[in-house]
Amino acid sequence: MKASRTENQPNLSFRVILLGYVITMIFWILVQNLDVYRFAIVGALYEILWLPMLATIILLPSAAFYFWYKDKFNINSIFFYLLLVFVFTTGVSYFLISE
């Protein structure tokens, strides 16, 4: 029973990190393209959520790097590819916002 628990741990960690990152990217794309202060409730939600979402941009890639480290920097690790997705989306969003 314990062996199956450790086998599912990387898969669960990957899903949680990926889901958190997708939610964060959707949030930032929406707030960059919408007038969040047009409606008071949307502005209040934005003000409540912006700091936790900013923290996830730093914490989620750090967690993926930690799990990639636990996989002994294996190139075939799913966490390595997750880090590549982080770098790509951060670069694309930087260049889109800077224009």
GUFILUM-364155 format. One record per atom (N, C-alpha, C, O): residue in three letters; residue number from 1; x, y, z; atom name. Coordinates in nm, 4 decimals. Each point is the difference from the previous one (the first is absolute). Layout:
N
ATOM,res,n,c1,c2,c3,atom
ATOM,ALA,NUM,X,Y,Z,CA
...
***
This chain:
99
ATOM,res,n,c1,c2,c3,atom
ATOM,MET,1,0.0813,-0.1190,0.0000,N
ATOM,MET,1,-0.0813,0.1190,0.0000,CA
ATOM,MET,1,0.0861,0.1260,0.0000,C
ATOM,MET,1,-0.0345,0.0988,-0.0648,O
ATOM,LYS,2,0.1443,-0.1020,0.1359,N
ATOM,LYS,2,0.0858,0.1169,0.0067,CA
ATOM,LYS,2,0.0694,0.0271,-0.1340,C
ATOM,LYS,2,0.0237,0.1157,-0.0345,O
ATOM,ALA,3,0.0086,-0.2194,-0.0403,N
ATOM,ALA,3,0.0660,0.0179,-0.1298,CA
ATOM,ALA,3,-0.0918,0.0724,-0.0979,C
ATOM,ALA,3,0.0467,0.0849,-0.0759,O
ATOM,SER,4,-0.1754,-0.1161,0.0760,N
ATOM,SER,4,-0.0908,0.0666,-0.0921,CA
ATOM,SER,4,-0.0195,0.1463,0.0393,C
ATOM,SER,4,-0.0239,0.0851,-0.0856,O
ATOM,ARG,5,0.0341,-0.0565,0.2148,N
ATOM,ARG,5,-0.0140,0.1376,0.0444,CA
ATOM,ARG,5,0.1161,0.0857,-0.0503,C
ATOM,ARG,5,-0.0218,0.1136,-0.0420,O
ATOM,THR,6,0.1435,-0.1653,0.0455,N
ATOM,THR,6,0.1141,0.0775,-0.0477,CA
ATOM,THR,6,0.0022,0.0088,-0.1522,C
ATOM,THR,6,0.0538,0.0961,-0.0551,O
ATOM,GLU,7,-0.1110,-0.1938,-0.0132,N
ATOM,GLU,7,-0.0061,0.0081,-0.1460,CA
ATOM,GLU,7,-0.0953,0.1101,-0.0444,C
ATOM,GLU,7,0.0262,0.0663,-0.1004,O
ATOM,ASN,8,-0.1348,-0.0452,0.1717,N
ATOM,ASN,8,-0.0977,0.1015,-0.0381,CA
ATOM,ASN,8,0.0411,0.1399,0.0434,C
ATOM,ASN,8,-0.0563,0.0978,-0.0492,O
ATOM,GLN,9,0.1518,-0.0853,0.1389,N
ATOM,GLN,9,0.0397,0.1301,0.0511,CA
ATOM,GLN,9,0.0511,0.0940,-0.1094,C
ATOM,GLN,9,-0.0460,0.1140,-0.0051,O
ATOM,PRO,10,0.1380,-0.1545,-0.0825,N
ATOM,PRO,10,0.0430,0.0936,-0.1052,CA
ATOM,PRO,10,-0.1130,0.0386,-0.0949,C
ATOM,PRO,10,-0.0070,0.1144,-0.0449,O
ATOM,ASN,11,-0.0811,-0.2089,0.0142,N
ATOM,ASN,11,-0.1108,0.0288,-0.0902,CA
ATOM,ASN,11,-0.0959,0.1005,0.0634,C
ATOM,ASN,11,-0.0469,0.0916,-0.0676,O
ATOM,LEU,12,0.0174,-0.1079,0.1961,N
ATOM,LEU,12,-0.0874,0.0937,0.0694,CA
ATOM,LEU,12,0.0665,0.1366,0.0118,C
ATOM,LEU,12,-0.0651,0.1024,-0.0206,O
ATOM,SER,13,0.1921,-0.1000,0.0529,N
ATOM,SER,13,0.0729,0.1268,0.0098,CA
ATOM,SER,13,0.0006,0.0723,-0.1338,C
ATOM,SER,13,-0.0187,0.1216,-0.0054,O
ATOM,PHE,14,0.0402,-0.1956,-0.1018,N
ATOM,PHE,14,-0.0006,0.0586,-0.1333,CA
ATOM,PHE,14,-0.1358,0.0615,-0.0309,C
ATOM,PHE,14,-0.0073,0.1117,-0.0512,O
ATOM,ARG,15,-0.0991,-0.1830,0.0815,N
ATOM,ARG,15,-0.1345,0.0506,-0.0284,CA
ATOM,ARG,15,-0.0320,0.1252,0.0801,C
ATOM,ARG,15,-0.0589,0.0945,-0.0524,O
ATOM,VAL,16,0.0976,-0.0938,0.1789,N
ATOM,VAL,16,-0.0266,0.1169,0.0849,CA
ATOM,VAL,16,0.0779,0.1208,-0.0494,C
ATOM,VAL,16,-0.0553,0.1096,-0.0093,O
ATOM,ILE,17,0.1821,-0.1279,-0.0224,N
ATOM,ILE,17,0.0829,0.1112,-0.0483,CA
ATOM,ILE,17,-0.0517,0.0499,-0.1343,C
ATOM,ILE,17,-0.0100,0.1208,-0.0214,O
ATOM,LEU,18,-0.0225,-0.2116,-0.0684,N
ATOM,LEU,18,-0.0496,0.0403,-0.1316,CA
ATOM,LEU,18,-0.1334,0.0723,0.0111,C
ATOM,LEU,18,-0.0201,0.1022,-0.0657,O
ATOM,LEU,19,-0.0711,-0.1529,0.1474,N
ATOM,LEU,19,-0.1299,0.0648,0.0173,CA
ATOM,LEU,19,0.0165,0.1392,0.0616,C
ATOM,LEU,19,-0.0650,0.0952,-0.0431,O
ATOM,GLY,20,0.1505,-0.0839,0.1423,N
ATOM,GLY,20,0.0250,0.1308,0.0606,CA
ATOM,GLY,20,0.0575,0.0984,-0.0993,C
ATOM,GLY,20,-0.0372,0.1173,-0.0001,O
ATOM,TYR,21,0.1272,-0.1638,-0.0841,N
ATOM,TYR,21,0.0609,0.0889,-0.0977,CA
ATOM,TYR,21,-0.0987,0.0410,-0.1089,C
ATOM,TYR,21,0.0017,0.1146,-0.0450,O
ATOM,VAL,22,-0.0865,-0.2059,0.0027,N
ATOM,VAL,22,-0.1005,0.0332,-0.1016,CA
ATOM,VAL,22,-0.0977,0.1037,0.0560,C
ATOM,VAL,22,-0.0353,0.0956,-0.0691,O
ATOM,ILE,23,-0.0077,-0.1137,0.1923,N
ATOM,ILE,23,-0.0904,0.0971,0.0625,CA
ATOM,ILE,23,0.0675,0.1356,0.0114,C
ATOM,ILE,23,-0.0621,0.1031,-0.0257,O
ATOM,THR,24,0.1881,-0.1028,0.0639,N
ATOM,THR,24,0.0733,0.1258,0.0131,CA
ATOM,THR,24,0.0145,0.0701,-0.1348,C
ATOM,THR,24,-0.0194,0.1212,-0.0090,O
ATOM,MET,25,0.0528,-0.1954,-0.0945,N
ATOM,MET,25,0.0157,0.0618,-0.1317,CA
ATOM,MET,25,-0.1329,0.0524,-0.0535,C
ATOM,MET,25,-0.0039,0.1068,-0.0611,O
ATOM,ILE,26,-0.1041,-0.1796,0.0830,N
ATOM,ILE,26,-0.1314,0.0484,-0.0427,CA
ATOM,ILE,26,-0.0345,0.1288,0.0734,C
ATOM,ILE,26,-0.0508,0.0945,-0.0604,O
ATOM,PHE,27,0.0782,-0.0905,0.1901,N
ATOM,PHE,27,-0.0257,0.1204,0.0788,CA
ATOM,PHE,27,0.0760,0.1193,-0.0566,C
ATOM,PHE,27,-0.0583,0.1063,-0.0214,O
ATOM,TRP,28,0.1890,-0.1234,-0.0031,N
ATOM,TRP,28,0.0801,0.1136,-0.0469,CA
ATOM,TRP,28,-0.0378,0.0427,-0.1415,C
ATOM,TRP,28,0.0038,0.1190,-0.0315,O
ATOM,ILE,29,-0.0398,-0.2133,-0.0531,N
ATOM,ILE,29,-0.0436,0.0360,-0.1347,CA
ATOM,ILE,29,-0.1295,0.0798,0.0057,C
ATOM,ILE,29,-0.0160,0.0991,-0.0712,O
ATOM,LEU,30,-0.0766,-0.1430,0.1567,N
ATOM,LEU,30,-0.1274,0.0710,0.0114,CA
ATOM,LEU,30,0.0174,0.1409,0.0559,C
ATOM,LEU,30,-0.0582,0.0950,-0.0525,O
ATOM,VAL,31,0.1373,-0.0806,0.1580,N
ATOM,VAL,31,0.0123,0.1333,0.0606,CA
ATOM,VAL,31,0.0808,0.0952,-0.0868,C
ATOM,VAL,31,-0.0136,0.1215,0.0139,O
ATOM,GLN,32,0.0965,-0.1730,-0.1022,N
ATOM,GLN,32,0.0737,0.0877,-0.0906,CA
ATOM,GLN,32,-0.0873,0.0467,-0.1158,C
ATOM,GLN,32,0.0272,0.1039,-0.0600,O
ATOM,ASN,33,-0.1308,-0.1789,0.0285,N
ATOM,ASN,33,-0.0824,0.0319,-0.1160,CA
ATOM,ASN,33,-0.1373,0.0558,0.0343,C
ATOM,ASN,33,-0.0737,0.0400,-0.0901,O
ATOM,LEU,34,0.0372,-0.0362,0.2181,N
ATOM,LEU,34,-0.1301,0.0507,0.0411,CA
ATOM,LEU,34,0.0173,0.1201,0.0917,C
ATOM,LEU,34,0.1021,0.0147,0.0671,O
ATOM,ASP,35,-0.2024,0.0699,-0.0654,N
ATOM,ASP,35,-0.0026,0.1108,0.0952,CA
ATOM,ASP,35,-0.0567,-0.0535,0.1312,C
ATOM,ASP,35,-0.1215,-0.0092,0.0172,O
ATOM,VAL,36,0.2103,-0.0256,0.0744,N
ATOM,VAL,36,-0.0443,-0.0655,0.1240,CA
ATOM,VAL,36,-0.0711,0.0964,0.0933,C
ATOM,VAL,36,-0.0717,-0.0436,0.0901,O
ATOM,TYR,37,0.0892,0.1706,-0.1089,N
ATOM,TYR,37,-0.0642,0.0966,0.0886,CA
ATOM,TYR,37,-0.1320,0.0530,-0.0557,C
ATOM,TYR,37,-0.0579,0.0930,0.0561,O
ATOM,ARG,38,0.0109,-0.1505,-0.1640,N
ATOM,ARG,38,-0.1285,0.0430,-0.0552,CA
ATOM,ARG,38,-0.1141,-0.0358,0.0942,C
ATOM,ARG,38,-0.0921,0.0789,0.0210,O
ATOM,PHE,39,0.0996,-0.1993,0.0356,N
ATOM,PHE,39,-0.0991,-0.0435,0.0980,CA
ATOM,PHE,39,0.0690,-0.0149,0.1348,C
ATOM,PHE,39,0.1123,-0.0500,0.0075,O
ATOM,ALA,40,-0.1778,0.0924,0.0965,N
ATOM,ALA,40,0.0611,0.0018,0.1332,CA
ATOM,ALA,40,0.0363,-0.1402,0.0495,C
ATOM,ALA,40,0.1054,-0.0182,0.0610,O
ATOM,ILE,41,-0.1901,-0.0797,-0.0862,N
ATOM,ILE,41,0.0262,-0.1352,0.0502,CA
ATOM,ILE,41,0.1210,-0.0619,-0.0696,C
ATOM,ILE,41,0.0788,-0.0700,0.0637,O
ATOM,VAL,42,-0.0632,0.0948,-0.1930,N
ATOM,VAL,42,0.1136,-0.0527,-0.0743,CA
ATOM,VAL,42,0.1286,0.0680,0.0470,C
ATOM,VAL,42,0.1035,-0.0652,0.0138,O
ATOM,GLY,43,-0.1102,0.1938,0.0102,N
ATOM,GLY,43,0.1158,0.0717,0.0521,CA
ATOM,GLY,43,0.0387,-0.0487,0.1385,C
ATOM,GLY,43,0.1185,-0.0121,0.0307,O
ATOM,ALA,44,-0.2179,-0.0162,0.0534,N
ATOM,ALA,44,0.0289,-0.0514,0.1340,CA
ATOM,ALA,44,0.0636,-0.1387,-0.0073,C
ATOM,ALA,44,0.0951,-0.0283,0.0728,O
ATOM,LEU,45,-0.1466,-0.0575,-0.1596,N
ATOM,LEU,45,0.0596,-0.1330,-0.0167,CA
ATOM,LEU,45,0.1426,0.0092,-0.0517,C
ATOM,LEU,45,0.0875,-0.0750,0.0433,O
ATOM,TYR,46,-0.0646,0.1668,-0.1357,N
ATOM,TYR,46,0.1354,0.0197,-0.0520,CA
ATOM,TYR,46,0.0939,0.0444,0.1117,C
ATOM,TYR,46,0.1112,-0.0514,0.0121,O
ATOM,GLU,47,-0.1556,0.1463,0.0690,N
ATOM,GLU,47,0.0840,0.0502,0.1084,CA
ATOM,GLU,47,0.0297,-0.1083,0.1038,C
ATOM,GLU,47,0.1072,0.0001,0.0604,O
ATOM,ILE,48,-0.1999,-0.0911,-0.0396,N
ATOM,ILE,48,0.0213,-0.1092,0.0951,CA
ATOM,ILE,48,0.0945,-0.1053,-0.0572,C
ATOM,ILE,48,0.0818,-0.0558,0.0731,O
ATOM,LEU,49,-0.0922,0.0281,-0.2024,N
ATOM,LEU,49,0.0715,-0.1128,-0.0599,CA
ATOM,LEU,49,0.1352,0.0328,-0.0620,C
ATOM,LEU,49,0.0765,-0.0921,-0.0283,O
ATOM,TRP,50,-0.0442,0.2174,0.0062,N
ATOM,TRP,50,0.1222,0.0277,-0.0755,CA
ATOM,TRP,50,0.1258,-0.0424,0.0739,C
ATOM,TRP,50,0.0927,-0.0504,-0.0634,O
ATOM,LEU,51,-0.0856,0.0684,0.1935,N
ATOM,LEU,51,0.1209,-0.0378,0.0730,CA
ATOM,LEU,51,0.0184,-0.1521,0.0081,C
ATOM,LEU,51,0.1113,-0.0477,-0.0219,O
ATOM,PRO,52,-0.2173,-0.0312,0.0529,N
ATOM,PRO,52,0.0195,-0.1455,-0.0038,CA
ATOM,PRO,52,0.0362,-0.0521,-0.1395,C
ATOM,PRO,52,0.0787,-0.0938,-0.0127,O
ATOM,MET,53,-0.1354,0.1537,-0.0906,N
ATOM,MET,53,0.0336,-0.0427,-0.1357,CA
ATOM,MET,53,0.1435,0.0358,-0.0356,C
ATOM,MET,53,0.0668,-0.0749,-0.0713,O
ATOM,LEU,54,-0.0197,0.1871,0.1196,N
ATOM,LEU,54,0.1384,0.0382,-0.0223,CA
ATOM,LEU,54,0.0940,-0.0961,0.0726,C
ATOM,LEU,54,0.1063,-0.0344,-0.0517,O
ATOM,ALA,55,-0.1455,-0.0084,0.1706,N
ATOM,ALA,55,0.0811,-0.0954,0.0755,CA
ATOM,ALA,55,0.0061,-0.1350,-0.0705,C
ATOM,ALA,55,0.1034,-0.0667,0.0038,O
ATOM,THR,56,-0.2117,0.0257,-0.0675,N
ATOM,THR,56,0.0012,-0.1294,-0.0692,CA
ATOM,THR,56,0.0913,0.0011,-0.1214,C
ATOM,THR,56,0.0522,-0.1043,-0.0394,O
ATOM,ILE,57,-0.0325,0.2216,-0.0205,N
ATOM,ILE,57,0.0918,0.0074,-0.1132,CA
ATOM,ILE,57,0.1420,-0.0345,0.0443,C
ATOM,ILE,57,0.0790,-0.0507,-0.0796,O
ATOM,ILE,58,-0.0467,0.0772,0.2040,N
ATOM,ILE,58,0.1329,-0.0319,0.0525,CA
ATOM,ILE,58,0.0024,-0.1377,0.0653,C
ATOM,ILE,58,0.0962,-0.0748,-0.0175,O
ATOM,LEU,59,-0.1999,0.0407,0.0919,N
ATOM,LEU,59,0.0002,-0.1246,0.0773,CA
ATOM,LEU,59,-0.0186,-0.1252,-0.0859,C
ATOM,LEU,59,0.0629,-0.1025,0.0264,O
ATOM,LEU,60,-0.1472,0.1094,-0.1275,N
ATOM,LEU,60,-0.0255,-0.1201,-0.0809,CA
ATOM,LEU,60,0.1215,-0.0440,-0.0812,C
ATOM,LEU,60,0.0298,-0.1195,-0.0013,O
ATOM,PRO,61,0.0424,0.2093,-0.0668,N
ATOM,PRO,61,0.1228,-0.0463,-0.0657,CA
ATOM,PRO,61,0.1050,-0.0490,0.0995,C
ATOM,PRO,61,0.0773,-0.0906,-0.0310,O
ATOM,SER,62,-0.0743,0.1500,0.1502,N
ATOM,SER,62,0.0926,-0.0476,0.1025,CA
ATOM,SER,62,-0.0345,-0.1411,0.0436,C
ATOM,SER,62,0.0888,-0.0826,0.0209,O
ATOM,ALA,63,-0.2174,0.0550,-0.0072,N
ATOM,ALA,63,-0.0434,-0.1354,0.0363,CA
ATOM,ALA,63,0.0319,-0.0983,-0.1121,C
ATOM,ALA,63,0.0432,-0.1123,0.0263,O
ATOM,ALA,64,-0.0641,0.1536,-0.1510,N
ATOM,ALA,64,0.0328,-0.0878,-0.1124,CA
ATOM,ALA,64,0.1497,-0.0278,-0.0054,C
ATOM,ALA,64,0.0416,-0.1122,-0.0289,O
ATOM,PHE,65,0.0394,0.2145,0.0568,N
ATOM,PHE,65,0.1448,-0.0203,0.0025,CA
ATOM,PHE,65,0.0388,-0.0959,0.1126,C
ATOM,PHE,65,0.0882,-0.0840,-0.0182,O
ATOM,TYR,66,-0.1527,0.0957,0.1332,N
ATOM,TYR,66,0.0279,-0.0904,0.1116,CA
ATOM,TYR,66,-0.0316,-0.1451,-0.0372,C
ATOM,TYR,66,0.0787,-0.0903,0.0283,O
ATOM,PHE,67,-0.1935,0.0687,-0.0914,N
ATOM,PHE,67,-0.0355,-0.1367,-0.0391,CA
ATOM,PHE,67,0.0905,-0.0507,-0.1115,C
ATOM,PHE,67,0.0270,-0.1199,-0.0076,O
ATOM,TRP,68,0.0199,0.2088,-0.0784,N
ATOM,TRP,68,0.0962,-0.0410,-0.1031,CA
ATOM,TRP,68,0.1322,-0.0372,0.0655,C
ATOM,TRP,68,0.0671,-0.0936,-0.0435,O
ATOM,TYR,69,-0.0297,0.1668,0.1478,N
ATOM,TYR,69,0.1194,-0.0331,0.0784,CA
ATOM,TYR,69,-0.0150,-0.1371,0.0658,C
ATOM,TYR,69,0.0956,-0.0775,0.0040,O
ATOM,LYS,70,-0.2151,0.0470,0.0477,N
ATOM,LYS,70,-0.0243,-0.1309,0.0601,CA
ATOM,LYS,70,0.0070,-0.1112,-0.1040,C
ATOM,LYS,70,0.0312,-0.1143,0.0333,O
ATOM,ASP,71,-0.0600,0.1473,-0.1591,N
ATOM,ASP,71,0.0136,-0.0967,-0.1096,CA
ATOM,ASP,71,0.1428,-0.0052,-0.0528,C
ATOM,ASP,71,0.0259,-0.0616,-0.1033,O
ATOM,LYS,72,0.0662,0.1256,0.1733,N
ATOM,LYS,72,0.1427,0.0026,-0.0330,CA
ATOM,LYS,72,0.0268,0.0640,-0.1357,C
ATOM,LYS,72,0.0829,-0.0479,-0.0774,O
ATOM,PHE,73,-0.1542,0.1567,0.0498,N
ATOM,PHE,73,0.0156,0.0786,-0.1232,CA
ATOM,PHE,73,-0.0106,-0.0860,-0.1262,C
ATOM,PHE,73,0.0748,0.0181,-0.0961,O
ATOM,ASN,74,-0.1672,-0.1095,0.0991,N
ATOM,ASN,74,-0.0264,-0.0876,-0.1133,CA
ATOM,ASN,74,-0.0687,0.0815,-0.1105,C
ATOM,ASN,74,-0.1013,0.0658,0.0240,O
ATOM,ILE,75,0.1573,-0.0710,-0.1443,N
ATOM,ILE,75,-0.0569,0.0742,-0.1126,CA
ATOM,ILE,75,-0.1377,-0.0545,-0.0382,C
ATOM,ILE,75,-0.0816,0.0744,-0.0545,O
ATOM,ASN,76,0.0543,-0.1993,0.0811,N
ATOM,ASN,76,-0.1296,-0.0590,-0.0322,CA
ATOM,ASN,76,-0.1043,0.0249,0.1079,C
ATOM,ASN,76,-0.1122,-0.0495,-0.0111,O
ATOM,SER,77,0.1458,0.1235,0.1135,N
ATOM,SER,77,-0.0934,0.0296,0.1081,CA
ATOM,SER,77,-0.1076,0.0957,-0.0481,C
ATOM,SER,77,0.0275,0.0902,-0.0791,O
ATOM,ILE,78,-0.1503,-0.1098,0.1267,N
ATOM,ILE,78,-0.1089,0.0902,-0.0385,CA
ATOM,ILE,78,0.0194,0.1385,0.0610,C
ATOM,ILE,78,-0.0516,0.0985,-0.0528,O
ATOM,PHE,79,0.1244,-0.0901,0.1617,N
ATOM,PHE,79,0.0240,0.1286,0.0634,CA
ATOM,PHE,79,0.0975,0.0857,-0.0810,C
ATOM,PHE,79,-0.0075,0.1228,0.0044,O
ATOM,PHE,80,0.0977,-0.1854,-0.0771,N
ATOM,PHE,80,0.0886,0.0749,-0.0891,CA
ATOM,PHE,80,-0.0811,0.0673,-0.1102,C
ATOM,PHE,80,0.0221,0.1170,-0.0315,O
ATOM,TYR,81,-0.1151,-0.1903,-0.0262,N
ATOM,TYR,81,-0.0830,0.0570,-0.1053,CA
ATOM,TYR,81,-0.0947,0.1050,0.0556,C
ATOM,TYR,81,-0.0349,0.0956,-0.0694,O
ATOM,LEU,82,-0.0064,-0.1127,0.1930,N
ATOM,LEU,82,-0.0825,0.1007,0.0648,CA
ATOM,LEU,82,0.0796,0.1298,0.0199,C
ATOM,LEU,82,-0.0539,0.1094,-0.0169,O
ATOM,LEU,83,0.1805,-0.1222,0.0523,N
ATOM,LEU,83,0.0853,0.1191,0.0109,CA
ATOM,LEU,83,0.0177,0.0686,-0.1346,C
ATOM,LEU,83,0.0031,0.1228,-0.0074,O
ATOM,LEU,84,0.0085,-0.2011,-0.0983,N
ATOM,LEU,84,0.0099,0.0600,-0.1336,CA
ATOM,LEU,84,-0.1269,0.0760,-0.0361,C
ATOM,LEU,84,0.0068,0.1057,-0.0627,O
ATOM,VAL,85,-0.1214,-0.1581,0.1012,N
ATOM,VAL,85,-0.1266,0.0696,-0.0238,CA
ATOM,VAL,85,-0.0025,0.1306,0.0785,C
ATOM,VAL,85,-0.0447,0.1021,-0.0523,O
ATOM,PHE,86,0.0920,-0.1034,0.1767,N
ATOM,PHE,86,0.0061,0.1219,0.0803,CA
ATOM,PHE,86,0.0856,0.1058,-0.0671,C
ATOM,PHE,86,-0.0404,0.1158,-0.0101,O
ATOM,VAL,87,0.1577,-0.1548,-0.0356,N
ATOM,VAL,87,0.0914,0.0947,-0.0634,CA
ATOM,VAL,87,-0.0614,0.0546,-0.1291,C
ATOM,VAL,87,0.0071,0.1200,-0.0261,O
ATOM,PHE,88,-0.0664,-0.2066,-0.0534,N
ATOM,PHE,88,-0.0594,0.0426,-0.1273,CA
ATOM,PHE,88,-0.1157,0.0969,0.0224,C
ATOM,PHE,88,-0.0047,0.1059,-0.0626,O
ATOM,THR,89,-0.0884,-0.1404,0.1509,N
ATOM,THR,89,-0.1160,0.0865,0.0207,CA
ATOM,THR,89,0.0381,0.1312,0.0669,C
ATOM,THR,89,-0.0595,0.1038,-0.0293,O
ATOM,THR,90,0.1572,-0.1068,0.1181,N
ATOM,THR,90,0.0459,0.1237,0.0619,CA
ATOM,THR,90,0.0664,0.0901,-0.1040,C
ATOM,THR,90,-0.0213,0.1212,0.0001,O
ATOM,GLY,91,0.1007,-0.1796,-0.0877,N
ATOM,GLY,91,0.0637,0.0781,-0.1062,CA
ATOM,GLY,91,-0.1001,0.0578,-0.0970,C
ATOM,GLY,91,0.0104,0.1167,-0.0377,O
ATOM,VAL,92,-0.1063,-0.1957,-0.0028,N
ATOM,VAL,92,-0.1020,0.0482,-0.0934,CA
ATOM,VAL,92,-0.0823,0.1107,0.0639,C
ATOM,VAL,92,-0.0258,0.1023,-0.0634,O
ATOM,SER,93,-0.0158,-0.1212,0.1877,N
ATOM,SER,93,-0.0807,0.1029,0.0646,CA
ATOM,SER,93,0.0811,0.1281,0.0235,C
ATOM,SER,93,-0.0557,0.1096,-0.0058,O
ATOM,TYR,94,0.1841,-0.1217,0.0316,N
ATOM,TYR,94,0.0844,0.1189,0.0162,CA
ATOM,TYR,94,0.0068,0.0797,-0.1302,C
ATOM,TYR,94,-0.0132,0.1224,0.0011,O
ATOM,PHE,95,0.0338,-0.1913,-0.1125,N
ATOM,PHE,95,0.0103,0.0702,-0.1264,CA
ATOM,PHE,95,-0.1337,0.0554,-0.0459,C
ATOM,PHE,95,-0.0034,0.1035,-0.0666,O
ATOM,LEU,96,-0.1061,-0.1690,0.1000,N
ATOM,LEU,96,-0.1308,0.0524,-0.0370,CA
ATOM,LEU,96,-0.0369,0.1228,0.0826,C
ATOM,LEU,96,-0.0613,0.0934,-0.0516,O
ATOM,ILE,97,0.0977,-0.0930,0.1774,N
ATOM,ILE,97,-0.0338,0.1136,0.0871,CA
ATOM,ILE,97,0.0907,0.1191,-0.0279,C
ATOM,ILE,97,-0.0439,0.1146,0.0091,O
ATOM,SER,98,0.1692,-0.1403,-0.0428,N
ATOM,SER,98,0.0947,0.1096,-0.0200,CA
ATOM,SER,98,-0.0266,0.0803,-0.1270,C
ATOM,SER,98,0.0527,0.1103,-0.0146,O
ATOM,GLU,99,-0.1315,-0.1620,-0.0756,N
ATOM,GLU,99,-0.0280,0.0727,-0.1250,CA
ATOM,GLU,99,-0.1022,0.1041,0.0169,C
ATOM,GLU,99,-0.0340,0.0693,-0.0959,O
***
